[in-house]
């Protein structure tokens, strides 16, 4: 029926209230002071705290304050023989649901306990339903006109009650992080953090510190203790993108974290317990890597409890135009331009291309083309598709032919305009430093 923590420095009061609660089917826990009370929150799920206002040299108000500061969501009832309006108001402001004066009337106490726990149960049910609704909205927001992507979303929906590791495979740019977010938002962990990290962008030592944290003095520049992403994701989901790029040494640490639910910060001696669901993603064939000894088989088994494969965009062409129009609508909102659109010829060109960079490439092409040719409606020759690593070549007809320098200058002006002339934001979008942006602005006059 509910876990109730009784906090009182008088043994007889604790025992009396505990026996009353137990007789009514509740699960009571007892604490004489604040430290002992807070300790229960590390091992138990506490639904209600019944605390005396005076706890020896401590105070029930201090306990409520610490619960609030630590983000420990629970209901509370304050009881005291020294009842005043002022302390009642202060207790209510700190989250106390009710206020009782001693000597406690058993019938009145049980009436209040049932009332507050019924209220809590109703709030939890509303919260659960809201998360389920938000999760369904998250799934519906994913562009999936093709049968292949509908199958992916069906799997996501079917496992929303199962707290299991998932390995998402697929080429770069297919939307693996979007699916990982949907897995999180449809799970019971939806109200806890979703923490993503790209494992291929950091050197081994830095990735070690990012994932597992470090203690002060662990290495040059470690001026203090720092929580790792496993700790930051505690209770929620950790998304390990490009997990195939993790070094063998860190693979061993990942395996321990998954098996034992514990991590050891870099340079530390103590173990930190964590409760994290891991969703991993890769564009590499981990089974072949395991066969070659490049990836631990035991780690692969732990990660690959449920595999989800995202097909390349060229394999789900029914999604190309819905995605393209989705990105156009995003630009409309960002730029305040309701007139932006795609001509029939432009749509045909988009649908015929194979998109080696997948959804991410399509998004970049739409944004770039509108930056170079502000529209309102993009024509086929204004869809600027470039091969990665090569210069952008204008496919515009003679009357709109531009040099590469002119294309670059126009693109910079468009990005600055879209970001309200904020050079820091524009440089971030362009993938260059602010000093490089200013130099290019000077060159373009």
C-alpha positions in Angstrom: 0.0 0.0 0.0 3.0 2.3 0.5 6.3 2.8 2.2 6.1 5.2 5.1 9.2 6.6 7.0 8.6 7.8 10.6 11.2 10.2 11.8 11.1 11.0 15.6 13.8 11.1 18.2 11.4 9.4 20.7 11.5 5.6 20.4 8.0 5.1 21.8 6.4 7.5 19.3 8.2 5.9 16.4 7.2 2.4 17.5 3.5 3.4 18.1 3.1 5.0 14.7 5.0 2.1 13.1 2.6 -0.5 14.6 -0.5 1.5 13.6 0.8 1.7 10.0 1.7 -1.9 9.9 -1.7 -3.0 11.1 -3.3 -1.1 8.2 -1.1 -2.8 5.6 1.6 -0.1 5.1 5.3 -0.8 5.2 6.9 1.4 8.0 10.5 2.4 8.4 11.9 4.2 11.4 14.6 6.9 11.8 15.7 8.9 14.9 17.3 11.7 13.0 18.0 13.4 9.6 21.0 11.4 8.5 19.4 8.1 9.3 16.2 9.3 7.5 18.2 10.4 4.4 19.9 7.0 4.3 16.7 5.2 3.6 16.3 7.1 0.4 19.4 5.5 -1.0 17.9 2.0 -0.7 14.2 2.3 -0.5 11.4 4.0 -2.4 9.7 6.2 0.2 6.1 7.3 -0.5 5.5 9.3 2.7 7.6 10.9 5.5 5.9 11.5 8.9 8.3 13.6 10.8 8.3 15.3 14.2 9.0 19.0 14.1 11.6 18.7 16.9 14.3 16.0 16.4 16.6 16.6 19.4 19.1 19.3 18.2 17.7 19.0 14.7 14.4 19.9 13.1 11.7 18.4 10.9 11.9 21.6 8.9 15.6 20.9 8.3 14.7 17.4 7.0 12.1 18.8 4.6 14.6 21.4 3.4 17.2 18.7 2.6 14.7 16.5 0.9 13.7 19.5 -1.3 17.4 20.4 -2.0 18.2 16.9 -3.1 15.2 16.6 -5.3 13.8 13.6 -3.4 10.1 13.6 -4.4 8.0 12.4 -1.5 4.9 13.4 0.4 5.3 14.5 4.1 3.2 15.1 7.2 4.7 17.1 10.1 3.6 16.3 13.7 4.5 18.3 16.8 3.4 19.1 20.3 4.5 22.7 19.7 2.1 23.6 16.9 2.0 27.2 15.7 0.6 28.8 12.6 4.1 30.0 11.6 5.7 26.5 11.7 2.7 25.0 9.9 3.0 27.6 7.1 6.7 27.0 6.8 6.3 23.3 6.7 3.7 23.6 3.9 6.0 25.8 1.9 8.6 23.1 2.1 6.2 20.6 0.6 4.5 19.2 3.7 1.0 17.9 2.8 -0.4 18.0 6.3 0.2 19.1 9.9 -0.8 17.2 13.0 -0.4 18.1 16.7 0.5 15.6 19.5 -0.9 13.6 21.1 -1.7 11.8 17.8 -5.2 10.5 17.4 -4.8 7.1 15.6 -8.0 7.4 13.5 -7.0 10.9 12.4 -3.5 9.9 11.6 -4.6 7.0 9.4 -7.2 9.2 7.7 -4.5 11.7 6.8 -2.1 8.9 5.7 -4.6 7.3 3.4 -5.6 10.7 1.9 -2.0 11.7 1.1 -1.1 8.3 -0.4 -4.2 8.2 -2.5 -3.3 11.7 -3.8 0.3 10.5 -4.5 -1.0 7.4 -6.4 -3.3 9.6 -8.5 -0.4 11.9 -9.3 1.8 9.0 -10.3 -0.9 7.6 -12.5 -1.4 11.0 -14.2 2.4 11.2 -14.6 2.6 7.7 -16.1 -0.3 8.5 -18.6 1.3 11.8 -19.6 4.7 10.1 -20.2 3.0 7.4 -22.3 1.2 10.1 -24.3 4.4 12.1 -24.8 6.2 8.9 -25.9 3.5 8.2 -28.5 3.8 11.8 -29.7 7.6 11.3 -29.9 7.1 8.2 -32.1 4.5 10.0 -34.3 6.9 12.9 -34.8 9.4 10.6 -36.5 9.0 10.8 -40.3 8.2 7.2 -41.4 6.1 6.9 -44.5 8.0 3.8 -45.7 7.1 0.3 -44.6 10.7 -0.2 -43.4 10.6 2.7 -40.9 7.1 1.7 -39.8 8.5 -1.6 -38.7 11.2 0.2 -36.7 8.6 2.3 -34.9 6.5 -0.7 -34.3 9.4 -2.3 -32.5 10.0 0.9 -30.4 6.3 0.9 -29.4 6.2 -2.8 -28.5 9.2 -2.6 -26.1 8.2 0.5 -24.2 7.5 -1.5 -21.0 10.8 -3.4 -21.3 13.9 -1.9 -19.7 16.5 -3.7 -21.9 19.6 -2.6 -23.8 19.2 -1.8 -27.5 21.8 -1.7 -30.3 20.8 0.5 -33.2 22.7 -0.2 -36.4 22.7 1.7 -39.7 24.7 4.0 -41.9 25.8 7.4 -40.7 23.0 10.0 -40.9 20.1 7.5 -40.8 18.6 9.0 -37.5 19.9 6.6 -34.9 19.9 9.2 -32.1 16.3 10.2 -33.0 15.2 6.5 -32.5 17.2 6.4 -29.3 15.3 9.4 -28.0 12.1 7.7 -28.9 13.1 4.6 -27.0 13.8 6.8 -23.9 10.6 8.9 -24.1 8.4 5.8 -24.3 10.1 4.0 -21.4 9.5 4.3 -17.6 12.7 6.4 -17.5 11.2 9.2 -19.6 11.2 11.7 -16.7 14.9 11.0 -16.1 17.9 12.3 -18.2 18.6 11.2 -21.7 22.4 11.6 -22.1 24.0 11.2 -25.5 27.7 11.0 -26.4 29.5 10.3 -29.7 32.3 7.9 -28.8 34.3 8.5 -32.0 34.9 12.2 -31.4 37.0 12.0 -28.3 40.5 10.5 -27.6 40.5 7.5 -25.3 41.6 9.2 -22.1 39.1 12.0 -22.5 36.3 9.6 -23.3 37.2 7.6 -20.2 36.8 10.7 -18.1 33.6 11.8 -19.8 31.9 8.4 -19.3 33.1 7.5 -15.8 34.1 10.8 -14.3 37.3 11.6 -12.5 38.6 12.6 -9.0 40.7 15.7 -8.2 44.3 15.3 -9.3 43.6 12.3 -11.5 45.4 14.0 -14.3 46.8 17.4 -15.2 44.0 19.9 -15.2 41.7 17.8 -12.9 41.1 20.5 -10.4 38.2 18.8 -8.7 35.9 15.8 -8.7 33.7 15.5 -11.8 30.7 13.2 -12.4 30.8 11.1 -15.5 27.9 10.6 -18.0 26.9 7.3 -16.3 26.3 9.2 -13.1 24.6 12.1 -14.9 22.3 9.5 -16.7 21.4 7.7 -13.4 17.8 6.6 -13.5 17.6 7.5 -17.2 19.2 6.5 -20.5 22.8 6.8 -21.8 23.1 6.8 -25.6 26.5 5.6 -26.8 26.7 6.7 -30.4 29.4 5.0 -32.6 30.2 2.5 -29.8 32.3 0.5 -32.3 35.0 3.1 -32.0 35.5 2.5 -28.2 39.0 1.2 -27.4 39.5 -2.3 -25.9 40.4 -0.9 -22.5 37.2 1.2 -22.3 35.2 -1.7 -23.6 36.2 -3.6 -20.5 35.0 -0.7 -18.3 31.8 -0.5 -20.2 31.2 -4.2 -19.7 31.6 -3.9 -16.0 29.3 -0.9 -15.9 26.6 -3.0 -17.7 27.1 -6.2 -15.8 27.5 -4.8 -12.3 25.7 -1.4 -12.5 28.8 0.4 -11.1 31.6 2.7 -12.3 34.9 3.7 -11.0 35.9 7.4 -11.7 39.4 7.9 -13.3 42.0 8.1 -10.5 39.4 7.0 -7.8 39.4 4.1 -5.5 35.7 4.0 -4.7 32.9 2.4 -6.7 29.8 4.4 -7.7 26.5 2.5 -8.1 24.4 3.6 -11.1 21.1 2.6 -12.6 21.3 3.3 -16.3 19.7 1.9 -19.4 22.2 1.9 -22.2 21.2 2.3 -25.9 24.1 2.0 -28.2 24.5 2.7 -31.9 27.0 2.0 -34.6 27.6 2.2 -38.4 30.1 -0.7 -38.2 29.6 -4.5 -38.2 30.3 -5.4 -34.6 29.9 -9.1 -35.2 32.7 -9.0 -37.8 34.8 -6.9 -35.5 34.3 -9.4 -32.7 35.3 -12.2 -35.0 38.6 -10.3 -35.7 39.1 -9.6 -32.0 38.5 -5.9 -32.4 35.4 -5.8 -30.2 34.6 -7.8 -27.1 32.1 -10.5 -27.8 30.8 -10.4 -24.2 30.2 -6.6 -24.5 28.4 -7.2 -27.8 26.1 -9.7 -26.2 25.3 -7.2 -23.4 24.6 -4.3 -25.9 22.8 -6.3 -28.5 19.9 -7.7 -26.4 17.5 -6.1 -28.9 18.9 -5.1 -32.3 17.2 -2.4 -34.4 18.5 -1.7 -37.9 17.8 1.6 -39.6 17.7 1.3 -43.4 19.6 3.8 -45.6 17.5 6.6 -47.1 17.9 5.1 -50.6 16.2 1.9 -49.3 13.2 3.8 -48.1 12.5 6.3 -50.8 8.9 6.9 -49.6 10.5 8.9 -46.7 12.5 11.3 -48.9 9.8 13.8 -49.8 8.1 13.8 -46.4 11.5 14.4 -44.8 12.3 17.2 -47.3 9.1 18.9 -46.6 9.7 18.5 -42.8 12.9 20.4 -43.2 11.3 23.1 -45.3 8.7 23.6 -42.6 11.5 23.9 -40.0 13.1 26.6 -42.1 9.7 28.4 -42.5 9.4 28.5 -38.7 13.0 29.6 -38.2 13.1 32.3 -40.8 9.4 33.4 -40.5 8.9 32.6 -44.2 5.6 30.8 -44.9 6.2 31.1 -48.7 9.2 28.6 -48.9 8.5 25.5 -51.0 9.8 23.0 -53.5 8.8 22.8 -57.1 7.7 19.5 -58.7 11.0 19.3 -60.6 12.9 19.9 -57.4 11.0 17.1 -55.6 11.7 14.7 -58.5 15.4 15.5 -58.3 15.5 14.9 -54.5 13.7 11.6 -54.9 16.0 10.3 -57.6 19.2 10.9 -55.7 20.7 8.0 -53.6 21.7 10.1 -50.5 24.9 8.5 -49.4 24.8 10.8 -46.3 21.2 9.8 -45.6 18.8 12.0 -43.6 21.5 14.3 -42.3 22.7 15.0 -45.9 19.2 15.7 -47.1 18.6 18.2 -44.2 21.9 20.0 -45.0 21.1 20.2 -48.7 17.7 21.7 -48.1 19.1 24.3 -45.7 22.1 25.1 -48.0 19.9 25.4 -51.1 17.6 27.9 -49.5 20.5 29.8 -48.2 22.0 30.2 -51.7 18.7 30.7 -53.4 16.3 32.3 -50.9 13.3 31.3 -53.0 10.5 31.4 -52.3 10.2 28.1 -54.3 13.3 26.0 -55.0 13.7 24.8 -58.6 15.6 21.6 -59.6 18.7 23.5 -60.7 18.9 25.3 -57.4 19.2 22.0 -55.4 22.9 22.1 -54.8 24.2 18.5 -54.2 27.9 18.1 -53.6 30.0 15.0 -52.9 31.5 15.0 -49.4 35.0 16.3 -49.5 34.6 18.2 -52.8 33.8 21.8 -53.5 30.2 22.8 -54.1 29.6 23.3 -57.8 26.6 25.3 -58.8 24.1 23.5 -61.0 22.3 26.7 -61.7 21.6 27.7 -65.3 23.6 30.4 -67.0 21.6 33.3 -65.7 22.2 32.2 -62.0 25.7 30.8 -62.4 28.0 31.9 -59.5 31.6 31.4 -58.7 32.6 29.3 -55.6 33.6 32.5 -53.8 30.2 34.1 -54.6 28.4 31.0 -53.4 30.3 31.0 -50.2 29.7 34.7 -49.6 26.0 34.3 -50.2 25.8 31.3 -47.9 27.5 33.3 -45.1 25.2 36.2 -45.5 22.1 33.9 -45.4 23.3 32.1 -42.3 24.1 35.4 -40.6 20.6 36.6 -41.5 19.0 33.4 -40.2 20.9 33.9 -36.9 20.0 37.6 -36.5 23.6 38.6 -37.3 25.0 36.7 -34.3 28.5 35.8 -35.5 29.1 33.2 -32.7 25.9 31.3 -33.7 26.6 31.7 -37.4 30.1 30.3 -37.0 28.8 27.3 -35.1 26.3 26.6 -37.9 29.0 27.0 -40.6 31.4 24.8 -38.7 34.2 27.4 -38.5 35.7 29.6 -35.9 34.5 33.2 -35.3 37.8 34.6 -36.5 37.6 32.6 -39.7 34.0 33.9 -40.2 35.1 37.5 -39.7 38.0 37.0 -42.2 35.7 35.6 -44.8 33.2 38.4 -44.2 36.0 40.9 -44.9 37.0 39.1 -48.1 33.4 39.2 -49.3 33.2 42.9 -48.7 
